[in-house]
Amino acid sequence: MRSGYSRSYLSRVETGRRAPTPAVLRVYTELPLAETGRRRPAEPPGRPAAAGPRPRLSADGAELGITWFGSEVRRLRMAAGKSLDVLGCEVFLSRPYLGKIEQGDARGNYQLALSLDAALGAQGRLTRLFLEECARVGPVAPDTDILFRGPRSEPERATGAAADPAERAAAAAARLEALRVRSHRSGPHSIVGELGDGVVELHRLVDGAGHRPPSPANPAWPVMLRYAELLGWTAQETGHDAIALRWTHTVGDWARALGDADALGYALIRHSQWARRRGDAGTAVELARRAGSVPGIAPRIEQFAAQREAQACALARDETGFRQALDRYHTLLAAPASGGSSAEPTPWGPAPDPVFEGSRLFEATCLVDLADFRTAASLFDRGMSRLGAPRTGYARLAVRQAIACAHVGELDQACHVVRESLPTVSRQGSASLRGDLKLLIRVLNRHRRSSAVRALLPDLTSVARVTGGTRAAAPAAEGP
């Protein structure tokens, strides 16, 4: 009653049926422990109760010692001498699911955090960590239903009709670029709220008072497509694949209606990335090839399509297909030098990076999937030293380089390159990068005798859990 929320709403939050908002998290964080049905234990003078491990420092002095809920459950369980089976029986969880919580692949809900806290005698530490982790992981990217949720008020309709569409579209495009820059500097969670508001505002501008079909005559539609695509990317990077796919399908449908070949091609590319992340190499190859064959797409989109096809073929261990796609990618890159038009700007995809594109670093990342680790490590060694000012995407290259180096026994080099990138990786909180981080951890776990590996693994494991691992199940793959 005092919180201003209904009992049924709070019950849905506590049982995981409703995502907690920042305001609800603040209510729970400020709630006295006695009100949860537990007595607050007396604290020894001069020392907080159940103090956790001290934060660790990265090589450059930045704090990376985030203590995650699952990590602390595992630490307390092992300290209590309990097996997964024993603890699972105490809190009515299966051994596999409890293992997923400890590994960061699941989080559970607030009620489970209370049960684990009691079973492990954590004196409120686990419930605090659970709430802090929910707040740190950030809000969930809004789903496509925000476009049609609830009736619009008359003032909103009047404002949308009175405003100059071209003027509002230009202002929205400028805000979008600012959001894109911020997402790379501060992570995708930092733009979720404003990005969702921008999509709703633009949809009201293009849709007016009714559900109008997309029209090329409205200057706001191209901007709307870009907002929706970025929202799909944000959902993917925050670990919500089902939402990401629905936005990708929506962009594809709108692009077909508008006759926008580039937007359609890029939607297929994004769908290919989605399939590759889930390990479906065959679907990823097919979608990348469909993207590259869309009539009238810009050469830059063709480059992206060839890249994704090469990556998907490498994942499928199809070296012939990989080499053919890689050759096509290099041919498209060389087109400007011979008077081609592939240098024409496009609003889709990352900005050109001549240093990266002129190296063999992309090939090296694919060779990791093809298990040619020695060649990959050699290419990384030559290419990484030539990169100029650091870009966010270079952290992904460093993780792949570390995987290659670890596989060929160059453990000190592997630990060195990935430690330098940990602050960037931690700040980004990328779910798509999490798979590579977990792969690196598995490789390094075989070499725990190395002092460099032992020093790196705690921080690396914490950073690998930065997304919290609470992805919703994705629907069956469909073409956008």
MOURPE-V968423 format. One record per residue. N is the residue number from 0. RES is the residue in one small letter. OMEGA is omega in degrees with one decimal (999 if undefined). NEAR is the number of other ideal C-beta (glycine too) atoms within 8 Angstrom. Layout:
{{N,RES,OMEGA,NEAR} {N,RES,OMEGA,NEAR}}
//
This chain:
{{0,m,-176.7,2} {1,r,-177.2,3} {2,s,-176.6,7} {3,g,178.8,3} {4,y,-179.9,7} {5,s,179.4,5} {6,r,-178.5,5} {7,s,179.3,6} {8,y,-179.8,9} {9,l,177.7,11} {10,s,179.2,8} {11,r,176.7,9} {12,v,-175.7,13} {13,e,-179.6,9} {14,t,174.1,9} {15,g,179.4,8} {16,r,179.0,5} {17,r,179.6,7} {18,a,-179.9,6} {19,p,174.5,9} {20,t,177.1,7} {21,p,-179.9,8} {22,a,178.2,6} {23,v,178.5,12} {24,l,177.7,12} {25,r,179.0,8} {26,v,-178.2,10} {27,y,-179.7,10} {28,t,-178.3,10} {29,e,-177.2,5} {30,l,176.3,8} {31,p,-175.6,5} {32,l,-178.5,10} {33,a,-176.8,7} {34,e,175.5,6} {35,t,-179.1,8} {36,g,-179.4,3} {37,r,179.2,10} {38,r,178.6,5} {39,r,-178.1,7} {40,p,175.7,7} {41,a,-178.8,3} {42,e,175.9,7} {43,p,-179.0,6} {44,p,175.5,4} {45,g,-179.7,3} {46,r,179.2,7} {47,p,-180.0,5} {48,a,174.9,10} {49,a,-179.6,8} {50,a,-178.7,5} {51,g,179.2,7} {52,p,179.7,6} {53,r,179.8,5} {54,p,177.8,9} {55,r,-179.7,9} {56,l,175.2,8} {57,s,-177.1,12} {58,a,-178.1,5} {59,d,174.8,6} {60,g,179.7,5} {61,a,-180.0,7} {62,e,176.0,7} {63,l,-172.0,14} {64,g,175.2,12} {65,i,176.4,10} {66,t,-177.7,10} {67,w,-177.6,11} {68,f,-178.6,12} {69,g,178.4,12} {70,s,-178.4,13} {71,e,174.5,14} {72,v,-179.9,14} {73,r,-179.2,9} {74,r,-178.7,9} {75,l,178.4,12} {76,r,-178.9,12} {77,m,177.8,8} {78,a,179.1,6} {79,a,179.2,8} {80,g,-179.2,4} {81,k,175.8,9} {82,s,175.9,5} {83,l,-179.7,10} {84,d,-178.0,7} {85,v,-179.5,8} {86,l,178.0,15} {87,g,177.7,13} {88,c,-177.9,7} {89,e,-177.8,9} {90,v,176.1,11} {91,f,176.4,6} {92,l,175.0,10} {93,s,178.1,6} {94,r,-179.2,9} {95,p,-177.2,6} {96,y,177.1,10} {97,l,176.0,14} {98,g,177.6,9} {99,k,178.0,10} {100,i,-179.1,15} {101,e,-179.2,12} {102,q,179.2,9} {103,g,179.7,11} {104,d,175.6,6} {105,a,-179.5,8} {106,r,-176.1,12} {107,g,-179.0,8} {108,n,-174.8,9} {109,y,-179.8,13} {110,q,177.4,8} {111,l,177.7,10} {112,a,177.2,15} {113,l,-179.2,11} {114,s,178.6,11} {115,l,178.8,13} {116,d,-179.5,14} {117,a,-177.0,8} {118,a,-177.3,9} {119,l,177.7,13} {120,g,-174.3,7} {121,a,175.5,12} {122,q,176.2,8} {123,g,-176.9,13} {124,r,-177.0,12} {125,l,178.7,15} {126,t,177.9,14} {127,r,179.5,9} {128,l,-179.6,13} {129,f,-179.5,13} {130,l,178.6,13} {131,e,-179.6,9} {132,e,176.5,12} {133,c,-179.9,11} {134,a,-176.8,10} {135,r,179.4,7} {136,v,170.9,12} {137,g,-176.2,9} {138,p,176.6,9} {139,v,177.2,9} {140,a,-178.4,15} {141,p,-179.4,9} {142,d,-175.8,7} {143,t,-178.8,8} {144,d,177.8,6} {145,i,-179.2,10} {146,l,-174.2,9} {147,f,-174.5,5} {148,r,171.1,5} {149,g,178.9,3} {150,p,176.5,3} {151,r,178.2,8} {152,s,179.6,6} {153,e,178.7,6} {154,p,-179.9,6} {155,e,179.1,9} {156,r,-178.6,12} {157,a,179.9,8} {158,t,-178.9,8} {159,g,-178.0,10} {160,a,-175.5,8} {161,a,-175.0,5} {162,a,176.1,9} {163,d,-176.0,5} {164,p,-178.3,11} {165,a,-179.2,7} {166,e,-179.3,8} {167,r,178.7,11} {168,a,179.1,14} {169,a,178.8,8} {170,a,178.8,8} {171,a,178.6,14} {172,a,178.2,10} {173,a,177.9,8} {174,r,-179.5,10} {175,l,179.5,13} {176,e,177.5,8} {177,a,178.1,8} {178,l,179.8,13} {179,r,178.2,9} {180,v,-179.2,8} {181,r,-179.4,10} {182,s,179.2,13} {183,h,-179.3,7} {184,r,-171.9,6} {185,s,179.6,7} {186,g,-176.4,9} {187,p,-179.7,14} {188,h,-173.7,11} {189,s,-175.5,9} {190,i,-172.5,11} {191,v,-176.1,15} {192,g,-178.0,7} {193,e,179.9,9} {194,l,177.3,14} {195,g,177.5,12} {196,d,179.7,8} {197,g,178.3,13} {198,v,-179.9,15} {199,v,-179.6,10} {200,e,-179.6,9} {201,l,-179.4,14} {202,h,175.8,10} {203,r,179.8,12} {204,l,-177.0,14} {205,v,-174.9,14} {206,d,179.4,10} {207,g,-175.5,10} {208,a,-178.9,6} {209,g,-178.0,5} {210,h,-178.5,4} {211,r,175.5,8} {212,p,178.4,4} {213,p,-178.0,10} {214,s,177.8,9} {215,p,-178.5,7} {216,a,-178.8,3} {217,n,-176.5,10} {218,p,-179.5,8} {219,a,-175.0,13} {220,w,177.2,13} {221,p,178.2,12} {222,v,178.2,13} {223,m,177.9,13} {224,l,-177.9,14} {225,r,175.5,12} {226,y,-178.2,14} {227,a,178.5,13} {228,e,179.8,16} {229,l,177.1,13} {230,l,175.3,14} {231,g,177.1,16} {232,w,180.0,11} {233,t,177.6,14} {234,a,179.0,14} {235,q,-176.6,15} {236,e,176.2,12} {237,t,171.6,16} {238,g,-179.2,12} {239,h,-171.9,12} {240,d,-177.8,14} {241,a,178.2,11} {242,i,179.6,15} {243,a,-177.9,15} {244,l,179.7,14} {245,r,176.2,12} {246,w,178.3,14} {247,t,176.6,15} {248,h,-178.8,12} {249,t,177.8,11} {250,v,178.8,17} {251,g,179.5,15} {252,d,178.9,9} {253,w,-178.3,15} {254,a,177.4,13} {255,r,-178.3,8} {256,a,-178.3,8} {257,l,-175.7,13} {258,g,-179.2,6} {259,d,-175.6,10} {260,a,-178.1,12} {261,d,179.5,12} {262,a,178.7,16} {263,l,178.7,14} {264,g,-178.2,17} {265,y,175.1,15} {266,a,176.7,15} {267,l,177.5,17} {268,i,178.9,16} {269,r,176.8,14} {270,h,177.2,16} {271,s,176.9,17} {272,q,178.5,12} {273,w,-179.3,15} {274,a,-179.4,14} {275,r,178.4,14} {276,r,-179.1,10} {277,r,176.8,8} {278,g,179.8,6} {279,d,-174.2,9} {280,a,-178.1,13} {281,g,178.3,7} {282,t,179.9,10} {283,a,178.2,16} {284,v,-177.9,15} {285,e,-178.3,8} {286,l,178.3,15} {287,a,178.6,17} {288,r,175.8,10} {289,r,179.2,10} {290,a,-178.5,17} {291,g,-178.1,12} {292,s,177.0,6} {293,v,-177.5,12} {294,p,172.8,5} {295,g,-179.9,4} {296,i,178.8,14} {297,a,177.8,11} {298,p,178.7,12} {299,r,176.9,13} {300,i,175.7,17} {301,e,177.3,13} {302,q,179.5,12} {303,f,-179.4,14} {304,a,178.5,16} {305,a,176.7,15} {306,q,-177.1,11} {307,r,177.1,16} {308,e,178.4,16} {309,a,179.7,14} {310,q,-179.4,13} {311,a,177.2,15} {312,c,177.6,14} {313,a,177.9,14} {314,l,179.3,11} {315,a,-176.2,10} {316,r,176.5,8} {317,d,-174.2,10} {318,e,178.9,9} {319,t,178.1,6} {320,g,178.3,11} {321,f,-178.4,13} {322,r,179.2,8} {323,q,179.1,8} {324,a,179.3,14} {325,l,177.7,13} {326,d,179.2,8} {327,r,177.8,10} {328,y,-179.9,13} {329,h,177.0,8} {330,t,178.5,8} {331,l,178.0,12} {332,l,-177.1,9} {333,a,-175.2,8} {334,a,-179.6,11} {335,p,-178.9,9} {336,a,-179.1,6} {337,s,176.3,6} {338,g,178.7,4} {339,g,-175.6,9} {340,s,-174.8,8} {341,s,177.7,13} {342,a,-179.9,6} {343,e,-177.7,8} {344,p,175.8,5} {345,t,-179.6,9} {346,p,-173.9,6} {347,w,174.6,12} {348,g,-179.4,8} {349,p,178.3,5} {350,a,178.8,3} {351,p,177.6,6} {352,d,-173.8,9} {353,p,-179.0,6} {354,v,179.2,9} {355,f,-176.3,10} {356,e,178.0,9} {357,g,179.5,5} {358,s,176.4,11} {359,r,-177.2,8} {360,l,177.7,12} {361,f,177.1,13} {362,e,-179.3,9} {363,a,-179.8,16} {364,t,178.9,13} {365,c,-179.9,13} {366,l,174.7,14} {367,v,177.4,13} {368,d,178.0,10} {369,l,178.2,10} {370,a,173.3,6} {371,d,-170.0,8} {372,f,-177.8,12} {373,r,177.4,8} {374,t,179.6,9} {375,a,-179.3,15} {376,a,179.4,14} {377,s,179.0,8} {378,l,177.1,13} {379,f,-177.6,15} {380,d,179.9,8} {381,r,-172.6,10} {382,g,-175.1,12} {383,m,-178.6,13} {384,s,-177.8,6} {385,r,-180.0,8} {386,l,-177.7,11} {387,g,-179.1,4} {388,a,-175.5,3} {389,p,173.3,5} {390,r,-177.1,6} {391,t,-177.6,8} {392,g,-179.1,9} {393,y,177.7,12} {394,a,177.0,12} {395,r,177.2,10} {396,l,-178.7,13} {397,a,179.1,13} {398,v,177.5,15} {399,r,176.9,14} {400,q,179.7,16} {401,a,178.1,13} {402,i,-179.9,15} {403,a,-179.2,16} {404,c,-179.6,14} {405,a,-179.1,14} {406,h,-179.2,9} {407,v,174.0,9} {408,g,178.9,5} {409,e,-170.4,9} {410,l,-179.8,13} {411,d,178.6,8} {412,q,179.5,8} {413,a,-178.4,15} {414,c,-178.3,15} {415,h,-174.5,9} {416,v,-177.3,13} {417,v,179.3,15} {418,r,178.6,11} {419,e,-177.4,9} {420,s,-174.9,12} {421,l,178.7,13} {422,p,179.1,10} {423,t,-179.2,11} {424,v,-179.3,14} {425,s,-179.1,11} {426,r,-177.2,8} {427,q,-178.9,13} {428,g,-172.8,14} {429,s,176.6,12} {430,a,-179.7,11} {431,s,178.0,9} {432,l,-175.0,12} {433,r,178.6,13} {434,g,177.8,8} {435,d,179.2,11} {436,l,179.6,13} {437,k,175.5,9} {438,l,177.8,9} {439,l,179.3,15} {440,i,179.2,12} {441,r,179.5,8} {442,v,-177.6,11} {443,l,179.3,16} {444,n,177.8,8} {445,r,-174.0,6} {446,h,-176.6,10} {447,r,177.5,9} {448,r,179.1,4} {449,s,-179.9,10} {450,s,179.2,5} {451,a,179.2,10} {452,v,-179.8,13} {453,r,-179.5,8} {454,a,-175.4,7} {455,l,-168.8,12} {456,l,-179.8,12} {457,p,179.0,8} {458,d,-178.2,13} {459,l,179.7,14} {460,t,178.2,10} {461,s,-178.7,14} {462,v,-179.1,13} {463,a,-179.3,11} {464,r,-171.0,13} {465,v,179.9,13} {466,t,177.3,12} {467,g,173.4,11} {468,g,-178.7,13} {469,t,-180.0,9} {470,r,174.4,10} {471,a,178.5,8} {472,a,-176.8,5} {473,a,177.4,10} {474,p,178.7,8} {475,a,-176.4,3} {476,a,175.8,10} {477,e,176.9,6} {478,g,179.2,7} {479,p,999,12}}
//
